[in-house]
Structure formats: structure tokens, C-alpha cells
Amino acid sequence: MSGSIYKFKNGRHQYILEEFERDIEYWQEHFIKTGVTSGPVNGEQHFVQKMLEDNKTNVSMFPEKHIVKWHKDDYYIQTCIEHDYKKWTGNKYLLDEDWHKDVRVIHYAGN
């Protein structure tokens, strides 16, 4: 749904920070230059995902029904996101003008 949330135990994945700091400029632009995402700034979630995969880190994912994105400035994007959320989870974002009871995290985009 185009939002990244990570939860790590403190100090457990220090290698991610160390790799990024070895060449900050390279990593800031890498995923844009390779066409994985668009700029002018973007790609941090791709970097973290790459580091986790390269290091064969065991991860677990939040159930998709717990995380939603709210993009108040783009009706088209928001409508598409809500449509996909309903398709994947069977839930609507909002029920009687309040969040669905399964929603745990809201990513406010463009604010």
C-alpha cells in the first residue's frame, strides 16, 4: 500500500545502518537510478528490504488489514488504495465515519 513500517529490536540490525553510512549518496539515489522507484526522494524502504534479503534476515509481516494509507490530497490515489484494501482484506477503511476496527496503523501521506 506504499508505506513502510519496520519494527526492529534496538541494535539487532546495526548492519543496515552501517551499510547505508558507507556510501549515503549512492544509496539515496540507487533505487531511483535503477528505475525501481521514482524521485526526487524515495527508496529507503527498498534499501532496508534489500539489506534484510541480502542478509537472509528472518522477518514477519504485519497483516495487511492492520495498516492503511490516507492520502488526503489525491482523491484518485486514495480511491485506488481503498479499493485494493477492500479486495485484499474484505474490509472498508471507514465504518460510520470511524476507522474499521482492524486498522492499527495509519500512514498519512502527503501531509
DSSP file (Angstrom, degrees, kcal/mol; ACC not computed):
  #  RESIDUE AA STRUCTURE BP1 BP2  ACC     N-H-->O    O-->H-N    N-H-->O    O-->H-N    TCO  KAPPA ALPHA  PHI   PSI    X-CA   Y-CA   Z-CA
    1    1 A M              0   0    0      0, 0.0     3,-0.1     0, 0.0    80,-0.0   0.000 360.0 360.0 360.0  16.3    0.0    0.0    0.0
    2    2 A S        +     0   0    0      1,-0.2     2,-0.3    67,-0.0     0, 0.0   0.907 360.0 103.7  66.4  46.5    3.1    2.2   -0.5
    3    3 A G        -     0   0    0      2,-0.0     2,-0.5    66,-0.0    -1,-0.2  -0.966  54.6-148.3-151.6 141.7    4.1    2.7    3.1
    4    4 A S        +     0   0    0     -2,-0.3     2,-0.4    -3,-0.1    40,-0.0  -0.948  17.1 172.1-120.5 128.4    6.8    1.2    5.0
    5    5 A I        -     0   0    0     -2,-0.5     2,-0.4     2,-0.0    -2,-0.0  -0.996   8.3-177.6-131.4 126.6    6.8    0.5    8.7
    6    6 A Y        -     0   0    0     -2,-0.4     2,-0.4     2,-0.0    -2,-0.0  -0.940  12.6-164.6-123.4 146.7    9.6   -1.5   10.4
    7    7 A K        +     0   0    0     -2,-0.4     2,-0.4     2,-0.0    -2,-0.0  -0.970  18.4 172.6-130.0 116.9   10.0   -2.6   14.0
    8    8 A F        -     0   0    0     -2,-0.4     2,-0.3     5,-0.0     3,-0.1  -0.917  37.3-110.4-122.6 147.9   13.4   -3.7   15.0
    9    9 A K    >   -     0   0    0     -2,-0.4     3,-2.1     1,-0.1     4,-0.5  -0.607  56.7 -87.7 -71.6 137.9   14.9   -4.6   18.3
   10   10 A N  T 3  S-     0   0    0     -2,-0.3    -1,-0.1     1,-0.3     4,-0.0  -0.226 107.2  -2.4 -53.7 123.1   17.4   -2.0   19.3
   11   11 A G  T >  S+     0   0    0      1,-0.1     3,-0.9     2,-0.1    -1,-0.3   0.315  99.5 111.1  82.3  -8.2   20.9   -2.8   17.9
   12   12 A R  T <  S+     0   0    0     -3,-2.1     3,-0.2     1,-0.3    -2,-0.1   0.784  84.7  32.9 -72.8 -26.8   19.9   -6.1   16.4
   13   13 A H  T >>  +     0   0    0     -4,-0.5     3,-1.8     1,-0.1     4,-0.7  -0.245  70.0 140.3-123.7  43.9   20.2   -4.9   12.8
   14   14 A Q  H <>  +     0   0    0     -3,-0.9     4,-2.4     1,-0.3     3,-0.2   0.777  62.3  74.2 -57.4 -28.7   23.1   -2.4   13.1
   15   15 A Y  H 3> S+     0   0    0      1,-0.2     4,-2.3     2,-0.2    -1,-0.3   0.790  89.3  59.3 -58.8 -28.4   24.5   -3.8    9.7
   16   16 A I  H <> S+     0   0    0     -3,-1.8     4,-2.0     2,-0.2    -1,-0.2   0.955 109.1  41.7 -66.1 -49.2   21.7   -1.9    7.9
   17   17 A L  H  X S+     0   0    0     -4,-0.7     4,-2.6    -3,-0.2    -2,-0.2   0.917 114.0  52.9 -62.8 -44.2   22.8    1.5    9.2
   18   18 A E  H  X S+     0   0    0     -4,-2.4     4,-1.0     1,-0.2    -1,-0.2   0.899 109.6  48.0 -62.0 -41.1   26.5    0.7    8.7
   19   19 A E  H  X S+     0   0    0     -4,-2.3     4,-0.7    -5,-0.2     3,-0.4   0.917 112.3  49.3 -65.9 -42.2   26.0   -0.3    5.1
   20   20 A F  H >< S+     0   0    0     -4,-2.0     3,-1.0     1,-0.2     7,-0.3   0.919 109.6  51.5 -62.0 -43.4   24.0    2.9    4.4
   21   21 A E  H 3< S+     0   0    0     -4,-2.6     3,-0.5     1,-0.2    -1,-0.2   0.692  94.3  72.5 -71.2 -18.1   26.6    5.1    6.1
   22   22 A R  H 3< S+     0   0    0     -4,-1.0    -1,-0.2    -3,-0.4    -2,-0.2   0.856 125.1   0.9 -62.5 -33.5   29.4    3.6    3.9
   23   23 A D  S <X S+     0   0    0     -3,-1.0     4,-2.1    -4,-0.7    -1,-0.2  -0.485  71.3 171.0-156.7  76.2   28.0    5.5    0.9
   24   24 A I  H  > S+     0   0    0     -3,-0.5     4,-2.4     1,-0.2     5,-0.2   0.906  79.9  51.1 -58.4 -47.9   25.0    7.6    1.7
   25   25 A E  H  > S+     0   0    0      1,-0.2     4,-1.2     2,-0.2    -1,-0.2   0.900 109.4  51.6 -60.3 -41.5   24.8    9.4   -1.6
   26   26 A Y  H >> S+     0   0    0      1,-0.2     4,-1.9     2,-0.2     3,-0.6   0.952 113.6  42.7 -59.5 -50.8   24.9    6.1   -3.5
   27   27 A W  H 3X S+     0   0    0     -4,-2.1     4,-0.6    -7,-0.3    -1,-0.2   0.813 107.4  60.6 -70.0 -29.6   22.1    4.5   -1.6
   28   28 A Q  H 3< S+     0   0    0     -4,-2.4    14,-0.4    -5,-0.2    -1,-0.2   0.817 120.9  25.8 -64.7 -28.5   20.0    7.7   -1.6
   29   29 A E  H XX S+     0   0    0     -4,-1.2     4,-3.0    -3,-0.6     3,-0.6   0.589  97.2  92.6-109.4 -14.4   19.9    7.6   -5.4
   30   30 A H  H 3X S+     0   0    0     -4,-1.9     4,-2.0     1,-0.3     6,-0.2   0.880  89.8  41.8 -53.5 -51.2   20.4    3.9   -6.2
   31   31 A F  H 3<>S+     0   0    0     -4,-0.6     6,-1.8     2,-0.2     5,-1.4   0.735 116.7  49.6 -75.9 -21.5   16.8    2.7   -6.4
   32   32 A I  H X45S+     0   0    0     -3,-0.6     3,-1.3    10,-0.2    -2,-0.2   0.921 112.4  46.8 -75.6 -48.8   15.8    5.9   -8.4
   33   33 A K  H 3<5S+     0   0    0     -4,-3.0    -2,-0.2     1,-0.3    -3,-0.2   0.813 111.8  51.0 -64.2 -30.8   18.6    5.5  -10.9
   34   34 A T  T 3<5S-     0   0    0     -4,-2.0    -1,-0.3    -5,-0.3    -2,-0.2   0.453 115.1-115.9 -88.1   0.5   17.9    1.8  -11.4
   35   35 A G  T < 5S+     0   0    0     -3,-1.3    -3,-0.2     2,-0.3    -2,-0.1   0.573  80.5 123.2  81.8   9.2   14.2    2.5  -12.0
   36   36 A V  S   <S-     0   0    0     -5,-1.4     2,-0.3    -6,-0.2    -4,-0.2   0.867  85.4  -3.0 -69.2 -35.0   12.9    0.6   -9.0
   37   37 A T  S    S-     0   0    0     -6,-1.8     2,-0.3     5,-0.1    -2,-0.3  -0.863  78.9-104.0-145.5 176.5   11.1    3.8   -7.8
   38   38 A S        -     0   0    0     -2,-0.3     3,-0.1     3,-0.1    -5,-0.1  -0.779  44.7-146.5-110.8 155.9   10.8    7.5   -8.8
   39   39 A G  S    S+     0   0    0     -2,-0.3    -1,-0.1     1,-0.2     4,-0.1  -0.095  73.7 118.2 -92.2-168.1   12.4   10.5   -7.3
   40   40 A P  S    S-     0   0    0      0, 0.0     2,-0.4     0, 0.0    -1,-0.2  -0.931 120.8  -4.3 -80.4 -26.6   13.2   13.1   -6.2
   41   41 A V  S    S+     0   0    0     -3,-0.1     2,-0.3    -9,-0.0    -3,-0.1  -0.996  91.8 106.0-127.7 133.2   13.4   11.3   -2.9
   42   42 A N        +     0   0    0    -14,-0.4   -10,-0.2    -2,-0.4   -11,-0.2  -0.912  31.5  81.7 175.0 161.5   12.4    7.7   -2.4
   43   43 A G     >  +     0   0    0     -2,-0.3     4,-2.2   -12,-0.1     3,-0.3   0.342  48.1 119.3 112.0  -6.7   13.8    4.2   -2.0
   44   44 A E  H  > S+     0   0    0      1,-0.2     4,-2.3     2,-0.2     5,-0.2   0.887  81.2  50.9 -61.3 -36.9   14.6    3.9    1.7
   45   45 A Q  H  > S+     0   0    0      1,-0.2     4,-2.3     2,-0.2    -1,-0.2   0.850 108.7  52.4 -67.9 -31.9   12.2    1.0    2.1
   46   46 A H  H  > S+     0   0    0     -3,-0.3     4,-2.4     2,-0.2    -2,-0.2   0.873 108.7  50.8 -69.3 -37.1   13.8   -0.7   -0.9
   47   47 A F  H  X S+     0   0    0     -4,-2.2     4,-2.4     2,-0.2    -2,-0.2   0.951 111.9  45.6 -63.6 -49.3   17.2   -0.3    0.8
   48   48 A V  H  X S+     0   0    0     -4,-2.3     4,-2.4     1,-0.2    -2,-0.2   0.925 113.6  49.8 -61.6 -44.1   16.1   -1.8    4.1
   49   49 A Q  H  X S+     0   0    0     -4,-2.3     4,-2.5     1,-0.2    -1,-0.2   0.906 110.2  50.9 -61.0 -42.2   14.3   -4.7    2.2
   50   50 A K  H  X S+     0   0    0     -4,-2.4     4,-3.3     2,-0.2     5,-0.2   0.918 110.5  48.8 -61.3 -44.2   17.5   -5.4    0.2
   51   51 A M  H  X S+     0   0    0     -4,-2.4     4,-1.8     2,-0.2    -2,-0.2   0.910 111.8  49.0 -64.0 -41.8   19.6   -5.5    3.3
   52   52 A L  H  <>S+     0   0    0     -4,-2.4     5,-2.9    -5,-0.2    -1,-0.2   0.921 116.2  43.1 -63.1 -43.3   17.2   -7.8    5.0
   53   53 A E  H ><5S+     0   0    0     -4,-2.5     3,-1.7     3,-0.2    -2,-0.2   0.929 112.1  52.2 -69.1 -45.1   17.1  -10.1    2.0
   54   54 A D  H 3<5S+     0   0    0     -4,-3.3    -1,-0.2     1,-0.3    -2,-0.2   0.839 114.8  43.4 -59.7 -33.0   20.9  -10.0    1.4
   55   55 A N  T 3<5S-     0   0    0     -4,-1.8    -1,-0.3    -5,-0.2    -2,-0.2   0.260 109.4-124.4 -97.3  11.0   21.5  -11.0    5.0
   56   56 A K  T < 5 -     0   0    0     -3,-1.7     2,-0.3     1,-0.2    -3,-0.2   0.867  43.2-178.0  48.5  44.1   18.8  -13.6    4.9
   57   57 A T      < -     0   0    0     -5,-2.9     2,-0.6    -6,-0.2    -1,-0.2  -0.574  27.8-124.7 -76.5 130.4   17.1  -12.0    7.9
   58   58 A N        +     0   0    0     -2,-0.3     2,-0.3     2,-0.0    -1,-0.1  -0.653  41.4 173.0 -75.5 119.7   14.0  -13.8    9.2
   59   59 A V        -     0   0    0     -2,-0.6     2,-0.3    -7,-0.0     0, 0.0  -0.886  23.6-150.9-126.5 158.2   11.2  -11.3    9.2
   60   60 A S        -     0   0    0     -2,-0.3     2,-0.3     0, 0.0    -2,-0.0  -0.944  18.7-133.9-124.1 152.8    7.5  -11.4    9.8
   61   61 A M        -     0   0    0     -2,-0.3     3,-0.1     1,-0.0    -2,-0.0  -0.784  17.1-113.4-108.8 147.6    4.9   -9.1    8.3
   62   62 A F        -     0   0    0     -2,-0.3     2,-0.2     1,-0.1     5,-0.1  -0.507  46.9 -98.6 -65.4 142.8    2.0   -7.2    9.8
   63   63 A P    >   -     0   0    0      0, 0.0     3,-2.2     0, 0.0     4,-0.4  -0.496  32.4-125.8 -60.8 134.8   -1.3   -8.5    8.5
   64   64 A E  G >  S+     0   0    0      1,-0.3     3,-1.2     2,-0.2    25,-0.1   0.775 105.4  68.4 -57.6 -27.6   -2.3   -6.1    5.7
   65   65 A K  G 3  S+     0   0    0      1,-0.2    -1,-0.3    23,-0.1    24,-0.0   0.692  94.8  57.9 -67.6 -15.3   -5.7   -5.4    7.3
   66   66 A H  G <  S+     0   0    0     -3,-2.2    38,-3.0    37,-0.2    39,-2.8   0.625 100.0  61.8 -88.1 -14.1   -3.9   -3.6   10.2
   67   67 A I  E <   +a  105   0A   0     -3,-1.2     2,-0.3    -4,-0.4    39,-0.2  -0.954  58.9 169.9-122.9 127.8   -2.2   -0.9    8.0
   68   68 A V  E     -a  106   0A   0     37,-2.4    39,-3.0    -2,-0.5     2,-0.4  -0.878  23.1-136.9-128.7 163.3   -3.8    1.7    5.8
   69   69 A K  E     -a  107   0A   0     -2,-0.3     2,-0.5    37,-0.2    39,-0.2  -0.968   9.6-160.9-121.7 137.9   -2.7    4.7    4.0
   70   70 A W  E     +a  108   0A   0     37,-2.8    39,-2.6    -2,-0.4     2,-0.6  -0.972   9.0 179.6-121.8 117.7   -4.5    8.1    3.9
   71   71 A H    >   +     0   0    0     -2,-0.5     3,-1.6    37,-0.2     7,-0.3  -0.782   2.3 178.3-118.8  83.7   -3.6   10.4    1.0
   72   72 A K  T 3  S+     0   0    0     -2,-0.6     3,-0.1    37,-0.5    -1,-0.1   0.698  75.3  54.0 -64.3 -21.7   -5.9   13.5    1.6
   73   73 A D  T 3  S+     0   0    0     36,-0.3     2,-0.4     1,-0.2    -1,-0.3   0.437 104.2  54.1 -96.2   1.1   -4.5   15.5   -1.3
   74   74 A D    <>  -     0   0    0     -3,-1.6     4,-2.5     1,-0.1     5,-0.2  -0.789  55.6-178.0-139.6  95.0   -5.1   12.9   -4.1
   75   75 A Y  H  > S+     0   0    0     -2,-0.4     4,-2.6     1,-0.2     5,-0.2   0.878  85.0  53.1 -59.5 -41.7   -8.6   11.5   -4.4
   76   76 A Y  H  > S+     0   0    0      2,-0.2     4,-2.2     1,-0.2    -1,-0.2   0.946 111.8  43.9 -61.9 -49.9   -7.7    9.2   -7.3
   77   77 A I  H  > S+     0   0    0      1,-0.2     4,-2.5     2,-0.2    -2,-0.2   0.929 114.6  50.1 -60.6 -45.5   -4.8    7.6   -5.4
   78   78 A Q  H  X S+     0   0    0     -4,-2.5     4,-2.6    -7,-0.3    -1,-0.2   0.908 109.5  50.7 -61.7 -42.3   -6.8    7.3   -2.2
   79   79 A T  H  X S+     0   0    0     -4,-2.6     4,-2.3    -5,-0.2    -1,-0.2   0.916 111.3  48.4 -61.7 -43.5   -9.7    5.7   -4.1
   80   80 A C  H  X S+     0   0    0     -4,-2.2     4,-2.5     2,-0.2    -2,-0.2   0.914 111.9  49.6 -62.5 -43.2   -7.4    3.1   -5.7
   81   81 A I  H  X S+     0   0    0     -4,-2.5     4,-2.6     1,-0.2    -2,-0.2   0.925 111.7  47.7 -62.8 -45.2   -5.8    2.3   -2.3
   82   82 A E  H  X S+     0   0    0     -4,-2.6     4,-2.2     2,-0.2    -1,-0.2   0.889 110.8  52.2 -65.0 -38.2   -9.1    1.8   -0.6
   83   83 A H  H  X S+     0   0    0     -4,-2.3     4,-2.2    -5,-0.2    -2,-0.2   0.938 112.0  45.7 -61.0 -47.4  -10.3   -0.4   -3.5
   84   84 A D  H  X S+     0   0    0     -4,-2.5     4,-2.7     1,-0.2     5,-0.2   0.900 110.4  53.9 -63.4 -41.2   -7.2   -2.6   -3.2
   85   85 A Y  H  X S+     0   0    0     -4,-2.6     4,-2.6     1,-0.2     6,-0.5   0.921 110.0  46.7 -59.3 -44.7   -7.5   -2.7    0.6
   86   86 A K  H  X S+     0   0    0     -4,-2.2     4,-2.3     1,-0.2    -1,-0.2   0.900 112.4  50.8 -65.2 -39.3  -11.1   -4.0    0.4
   87   87 A K  H  < S+     0   0    0     -4,-2.2    -2,-0.2     1,-0.2    -1,-0.2   0.911 116.9  39.8 -63.4 -42.5  -10.1   -6.5   -2.3
   88   88 A W  H  < S+     0   0    0     -4,-2.7    -2,-0.2    -5,-0.1    -1,-0.2   0.834 133.5  19.2 -77.2 -33.9   -7.2   -7.9   -0.1
   89   89 A T  H  < S-     0   0    0     -4,-2.6    -3,-0.2    -5,-0.2    -2,-0.2   0.660  89.2-125.9-113.7 -20.3   -9.0   -7.8    3.3
   90   90 A G  S  < S+     0   0    0     -4,-2.3     2,-0.3    -5,-0.5    -4,-0.2   0.454  74.6 116.8  81.9   0.6  -12.7   -7.7    2.7
   91   91 A N        -     0   0    0     -6,-0.5     2,-0.3     9,-0.0    -1,-0.3  -0.687  61.8-135.2-102.0 152.8  -12.8   -4.5    4.9
   92   92 A K        -     0   0    0     -2,-0.3     8,-0.2     1,-0.1    -9,-0.1  -0.786  22.3-127.7 -93.7 149.9  -13.7   -0.9    4.2
   93   93 A Y  S    S+     0   0    0     -2,-0.3     7,-3.1     1,-0.1     2,-0.4   0.969  91.3  35.7 -57.4 -54.3  -11.4    1.7    5.6
   94   94 A L  E     -B   99   0B   0      5,-0.2     2,-0.4    -3,-0.1     5,-0.2  -0.822  60.4-170.5-112.1 140.5  -14.1    3.6    7.4
   95   95 A L  E >  S-B   98   0B   0      3,-3.7     3,-1.2    -2,-0.4     0, 0.0  -0.985  82.3 -18.0-127.0 118.8  -17.3    2.4    9.1
   96   96 A D  T 3  S-     0   0    0     -2,-0.4    -1,-0.1     1,-0.3     3,-0.1   0.903 129.1 -52.5  50.6  45.8  -19.8    5.1   10.1
   97   97 A E  T 3  S+     0   0    0      1,-0.2     2,-0.3     0, 0.0    -1,-0.3   0.684 122.8  96.7  64.9  22.6  -17.1    7.8    9.8
   98   98 A D  E <  S-B   95   0B   0     -3,-1.2    -3,-3.7     0, 0.0    -1,-0.2  -0.944  84.3 -88.7-132.2 157.9  -14.6    5.9   12.0
   99   99 A W  E     -B   94   0B   0     -2,-0.3    -5,-0.2    -5,-0.2    -6,-0.1  -0.304  50.6 -96.2 -64.8 147.0  -11.8    3.6   11.2
  100  100 A H    >   -     0   0    0     -7,-3.1     3,-1.7    -8,-0.2    -1,-0.1  -0.320  36.1-114.7 -58.4 146.8  -12.5   -0.1   10.7
  101  101 A K  T 3  S+     0   0    0      1,-0.3    -1,-0.1    -3,-0.1    -2,-0.1   0.718 113.8  60.2 -62.7 -21.2  -11.8   -2.0   14.0
  102  102 A D  T 3  S+     0   0    0      2,-0.0     2,-0.4   -37,-0.0    -1,-0.3   0.663  79.0 104.6 -79.4 -15.8   -8.9   -3.9   12.2
  103  103 A V    <   +     0   0    0     -3,-1.7   -37,-0.2   -10,-0.2   -36,-0.2  -0.526  33.5 157.9 -72.1 124.2   -7.0   -0.8   11.4
  104  104 A R        +     0   0    0    -38,-3.0     2,-0.4    -2,-0.4   -37,-0.2   0.657  62.9  35.6-114.8 -30.9   -4.0   -0.4   13.8
  105  105 A V  E     -a   67   0A   0    -39,-2.8   -37,-2.4     2,-0.0     2,-0.5  -0.993  61.3-163.8-132.7 133.6   -1.6    1.9   11.8
  106  106 A I  E     -a   68   0A   0     -2,-0.4     2,-0.8   -39,-0.2   -37,-0.2  -0.976   7.7-155.2-119.3 121.7   -2.4    4.8    9.5
  107  107 A H  E     -a   69   0A   0    -39,-3.0   -37,-2.8    -2,-0.5     2,-0.8  -0.854  10.5-155.7 -94.9 107.0    0.2    6.2    7.2
  108  108 A Y  E     -a   70   0A   0     -2,-0.8     3,-0.4   -39,-0.2     2,-0.3  -0.758  17.3-165.2 -85.3 111.2   -0.7    9.8    6.5
  109  109 A A        +     0   0    0    -39,-2.6   -37,-0.5    -2,-0.8   -36,-0.3  -0.682  60.9  16.8-100.1 150.0    0.9   10.6    3.1
  110  110 A G              0   0    0     -2,-0.3    -1,-0.2   -39,-0.1   -39,-0.1   0.657 360.0 360.0  70.9  15.7    1.4   14.0    1.5
  111  111 A N              0   0    0     -3,-0.4    -1,-0.1   -39,-0.0    -2,-0.1   0.427 360.0 360.0 -99.5 360.0    0.9   15.8    4.8
